[in-house]
Amino acid sequence: YLNHAHNDVLEFLIEGGAASGLLLLAGVFFLVRAALSSWDQLKTTDLELVGIRAQPAFFLALLTLLGGSLTDYPLRVPSLMLVAAILAFMVIETGAGSRSPGR
């Protein structure tokens, strides 16, 4: 019998092993890469890139949820899972928009 860890990352590793740890690291890498790629675009006035201005807010909100996951398990609640998924999508989408050709 194993109780649930009060740490989402540790729980993820307990349940999925090393393979899930590698997937978690890959996901964090892509989120950080997407965030960093668009932060240099914050000074733009181009209306097509206006979502990039909100991208740091998306990233910080996602970091808040992930930070809470280190001491508790907010991402086991379905409504917060959805919020985290939407925030991750917005971080990646606004990061991808700054890398697309012609912008």
Secondary structure, DSSP 4 states (H G I P E B T S, - for coil): --PPPS-HHHHHHHHHHHHHHHHHHHHHHHHHHHHHHHHTTTT---GGGHHHHHHHHHHHHHHHHHHHTTTS-GGGSHHHHHHHHHHHHHHHHHHHHTTSTT-
